[in-house]
Amino acid sequence: MEDGNSNSYRHILKYTSIFGGVQGLNVLTALVRNKCAALFLGPAGMGFASLMTATTNFLTQTAGLGLSFSAVRHISEYFDEGKQERILHCVGVIRIWCLLAAFLGIILCTLSGYWMLAPAVAITIIGGGETAVMKGARRLRSLAIVQVITAIVSVVISVPLYWKYGQEAIIPVINLVAVASMLPAIYIAYRLYPLALSFSSSVMKDGMGMLRLGVAYTLAAMAGSGSELLIRSWLGKETGLAEVGLYNAGYLLTVTYVGIVFAAMDNDYYPRLSAVKDTQETNETVNRQMEVLLWIVTPLLTLMIPCLPWVVRILLSSEFLPIVTMAQIAAAAMVLKAATLPVAYITLARGRSFAYLLLETAYFLVFILLVIGCYRQWGLVGAGIAIYVAHVFDFVMIHGYAYHAFGYHLSRHTLYIIGAALAIVSTALWISLCI
């Protein structure tokens, strides 16, 4: 393995391992929370919880205007250039604008009738700004500490409340977990960069500059949250909350939990890619990141797919066994996601906000149509098929755009790894379905 630069395999593995360990803890705590939710709330309760969580995410992304995401790009560029004064100014900008966005979130919650979710929305926006500061300034160990604290506290809060109050605890848990996520982020970020708020004209002007990329990211995130909310609402009307709970459990076990590996990548990869401008170096950065992801997810998926019947019984309950085939097919699609996501970040890192919005919107429209159509035809199994086909579409679309817009191409070595990963995981899926 190479070493000595931030795009070496050693560096990528180092920080993927650090945040992979943190995300592994997140998975463990999420499994405990969902096991308790399955026992204390049942499928219908889990369905309602998923609807409230999806609504909270949608309102947060709408009001947040993508500020936290675009801030990472700006701070990262200044960090690599050694412009400490510009970093301090940018930190002040993001804090002021996140505060304004939090007030917008409260207004949206009140107008939409979800006033009980207003604390979670506002608090998540403010905490997201502090997280962006740590990411952009490469304070990755501090960020890891925040995530560990949040993961542990979320279990301490949710489990006893679900046990004591059942479905009545769903909204309080969402709000309290948001508080638990924000407090350590603020504490550490304020120690790194003390709070100094200013409503000067330069702060307001620079904030508007962040909005250009941020609004496009927000609209794309809204499309994602909205698509999940639409699918869950449609399922609830067609079949009832119990079916929503089953779909949500299948989605959580595969797309969400495996996606935590990709979240581990985001903390280090996006700031690094934002600082790279050369085409050849971009190709090298993206391909190496993709290869590391595939090395991680391929053995994970190969083990996970055949074990899902036991995993469902252990982590949820026998009531959720109908999701097994759906989850197995959806899990196989994560190889394609690992081969797509690093490429998708190029568009964001280059500030192509409108192109990113179009690509994301196209994917989610196809995703919605596939899930509804396939579910009507084959039920929960059809939902798994839809998730896989949607990822095939996304792979072709993202790679095609990156090739024409940025000159990106897969190296021969990376292609071999993708082919091997697909073959191994597909074999595990075929054997599992045949047994």
N, C-alpha and C positions, 0 to 999 in steps of 0.2 A: 504494500500500500504506500501511496505517496504521503508526504507530510510537508509542512513548511508553508502552506498557504491555506486560506479559508475555503478553497474549493477542492481540497484534497479529499480522498476517500477517508483518511484518518479523521479529518475535522468533521466531515459529514456524519461518520459513524459515532464520533464522540458525542456530538450534541443530539443526534437522533437517539443515542442510548440514554443520555441524561433525561431528555424529555419523554423518551419511550418508557423509562422507569416511572416517571411522574404520571404519564398517561396510563400506565399499567395499574398504578394505584387508583387512578380515576375509574378505570374499568372495574376494579375490585369493589370500590365503594358504590359504583353505579349498580353493580350486580346485587350487592346487599340491599340497596334501596329498592330495586325492582322486585327482588325476592319478597321483601316485606310488603311492598305494594300489592304484589300478586296474592299474598296470603291475607292481608288485612283489607284490601279494597276489592279484589276480584276483577274479572275482565271488564265489567262495566265501569268500575271505579278507575281502573287504569285507562280506560277509554276517555273518561272525563278529564283525568289528569293530563293525558296527552293533548287533548283539545286546548286546555288552559295553557299548557306549556307552549304549544304551537302559537297560540294567540299572543302570549307574552313575547315570544321571539319576533313575531311579525311586527308588533307595536314598537319594540325596541329598535329593530332595524329601520323601521320607517322614520322614527323620531331621531335616531342617531345619525342619519345622513351620511353614514360611512366615514365619519370624521376619524374614528380611531384607526381605521385601515389606511386611509390616505396619510395620516400622521406618521405611520411607520416608514413609509417611503421617503417623506421629507426629512425626518430626523436621521434616517439611515444614511442619506446622501451627505448631510452635514457632518455626521460622525466620521465617515470615511475621509472626508476632506479636512478633518481636524478643526472645524469651525465651531468652537465651544460657545461663543456668543450667540451664534445663530441657533444652536441647539437650545439654549436657555430661552431664547425668544420664541422658538417653535413650541416648547413645552408650555409656555404661558398662553400661546394661541390656542392650543388644543384644550387646555383646562377651561378657558373662558367659553369656548364654543361648545364643549361638552356640557357645561353648566346650562347654557342656553338650550341645548338640545334636550336636556333632562326636563326643563320646564315645558318644552314642546311635547314631550312624552306624557307628562301629567295631563296636559290639555287634551291630547288625543285619546287617552284612556277614559277621561271624563265624558267626552263627546260621543265615544263609541259605546258607552255603557259598561265598560270594564274598569270602572274606577278602583275596584278592589285590587287590580293588578298595577296601579300607578306607582306604588313604592318600588316594586321589582323593576319596572321599566326605567324609572329615573335613576335608581341606584346602579343598575347594570350599565347604563350609558356613562355615568361618571367613572365607575370602576374600569370600564373599557378604555377610557382615555388614559388612565394611569398605566394600564397594561401596555398600551401602545407606546408610551414613553419608555418603558423598560425594554420592549422589543427593539425599538429604533436605536436606542443607545447601547444595544447589545448587552444589557444587564440580564443575561440569560439565567444565571444561577439565582438571582433575586426573583426572577419570574417563576422559576421552578419551585422556590420556597413558597411563594404565594399560592401556587396551584396545589401543592401538597396540603397546606393548611386548609384551603377551601374544600378539598376532597374529604378530608377527615371530618371537618365541622358539619358538612352537609349530611353525613350519616348520623352524626350525633343529634342533629336537629330533626331530621325527617322520620327516622325509625320510631322513636317513642311517641311522636305526634300521630303517626299513622296507626300505631297500636292502640293508643288511647282514644282517638277521636274519629278514626276511619276517614270517610270521604270529606267530612267537615274540615279536615286538616289540610286539604290539598292547596287551597289558596294561601293560608298562613305559611305553609312549607315553602311555596314558591317565593314569597316575599322575604322570609327569614334566610333562605339560602342565598338570595341576592345580597343581603346585608353581609352575610358571612364571606362572600366572595369579594365584596368591595373593601372592607375594612383593612385586611392585610395588604391589599394592593396600594391603598392610599398611604398606609403607614410606611411601607418600604419606599415607594416612589417619592414621597415628601422628604424622606431622609436623603435621597439621592439628589433631588432638585426641590429645595424648599418652596413652599407656596408663595407666589407673588402675582396677584391678579392685577390686570390693567385693561381698561376698556379704551385704550388709545386707538387712533385711526389706523395705525400700522397693524395692530392686532386684529382689528375687524377686517381690514383689507386682506391680510394674509390668510385669515380664516376663510374668506370667500374663495381664495385660490385653492385651498384644500377641498372645498365643496365640489369642484369640477370633477375630480376623480371620485370623491366620496359619494356624490349623488348617484352616479352611475353604478357604483358598488352597492349602494343602498337599494336602488331599483332592482338590481339583479338579486340581492338577498331577499327582497320582498317577493320577487317571483318565486324563489325557492321556498320561503316560509309559506307564501300564499298557496303554492301548489300542494304542499303537505296539508295545510289547513283545508283546502278544497277537497282533497282526496278523503281526508278523515271525515269531513262534514258530509260528503256524498255517501260514504260507507254508512255513516250513522243514520242517514235518512233511508237508505236502501235496505239495510239489514239490522240496524240497532247498535247501541254502544258496545255490546259484547264483541261484535265483529271488528269494531274500531280498535278495541283492546287487543285482539288477536293480531291484526295487521301491524299495530304499533309495536307489539312484542317481537314479531318477526323482523321488523325493520330495525329495532334496537339491537337485537342479537347479532345482526350482520352489518348493515350499512353504517349504523351509528357506532357500534363498539369497535369494529375494524377501522372505521374512520378516525378513531382516536389516534391510531398510528400516524395518519396523515396530519392530524393536528400537531403531533410532536414535531413533524417536519416544518410546519409553518413558522414556528418560533424563531428558527435560525435561517431557514432557506429564503424566505421572502426578503428580509433585509439584505442578505448577501446578493441575491439576484438583482435587486433594485440598484445596487452600486456598480453592477457590471454593464458596460456599454458595447464592448466589442462583440461582433457576431460569433467568431470562433470560440471566444471564452464563454459566451452565453450557451452555445451548444454543448460545450464541455461541462459547464455547471449543471445544466438541465439533465443531460444524460447520466452523469454520475449520481445525481440525486435520485433519478428514476431507478437506477440499478440497485442502489442501497435499499430503496423502498421495496423493490421486488424481492431482494434477498430476505427481507424481514417478513413480508406478508405471505410469500409462497409456502413456507413450512407451516406458518400459523393457519392458513386456510386449509392446507392439506390435512392437518390434524383436526381442525374444527369441523369440517363438513361431515365426516362419518360419525363424529361424536355428538352431533346436535340432538339426536333423540334423548340421550342421557343428560346433555346440558340443559335441555328444556325441563326435564323432570326435576333436576337438581336446583336450577336457578329460578324456575318459575313454579309450575305444578303440572299435573297430568291434564288439567283443563286446557293447557296451551299446546298440546301435542299436534293439533291440526296445522300448526305453523311450520312444522319441521321441513317439509319439502320446499315450501316457499323460501325459508331461510337458507336452505342448502343452495338453491339456484342463485339467490341474491348474493350469497357469500362468494360464489365463483366469479361474479361480476367485479369483485373488488380488485382482481388482477388487472382488469382493464382500467379501473380508476387509478391504480398505482402507476399505470403507463400513460395516463392522461393528465393528472393533476399538476405535475411539475411543468408540463408544457403550457397549461392554461395560465400559470402565473406569469409567463412572459408578457402577456397582454397587459396585465396590471402593472408590472414592473416598468413597462415602457410608457405608461400613462395613457394607453389607448382606451379611454373610458367608454366611449360609445360602442366600439367594437366588442368590448367585454360584455356590455349590456346586451347587445344583440345575440351573442353566442350563448350566454346564459339563458336568455329568454327563449331562444329556439330549443335548447335542451329541455327546459321545464315544460314547454308546451307539448313536446313529443312525449315526455315522461307522463304527464297527466292523461293524455289520450291513450297511451299504451296501457297504463294501469287500469283505467276505467274499462277499456275495451277487453283486455285480457281477463280482468276479474269477472266481467259478465259471462265470459266464455268458459273459464276454468276455475273460478273462485280464487282462493288464496294462492294456489299453485300458479294461476295466471298472473297474479301480482308479482311473484318471483320471476317469471319469464319476462314480464314487462320491465322489471328493473334491469335484467341482464341486457335485453335488446336496447334499452335506453342508453346504457353505457357503451355498447358497440357504436351507436350513432354518435355519442359524444366523442369517443376516441377518434373516429374518422373526421369529424367536423373540426375539432381542436387542432389535430395534427395538420390537416389541410390548410387551415388558416395560418398557423404558425410558419409553415413552409413558404407560403406566398407572401406573407407580410414581413417576416423577420429573417427569412433564409434559414430557418431551423430545420435540421434533419437528424434522424436517428442514426447513430453510428452502427456499424455492422455488429460490434460486440453487444451493444444494447439490444439490437434486434434479436440476437440469439437468446439473450436472457429473457426477453418478453415471450418468445416462442416456447422456451423450456418451461417457463412459469405457467403459461396457458395449458400446455400439454399435461403437466403434473397435476394441476388443480382440476382440469377437466376429467382426468382419469379418476381422481378421488370422487368427483361428483357422480360420474357414470356408475362406479362400483356401488356407491351409496344408494343410488336410485334403483339399482338392480337387485339389491339385497332384500 
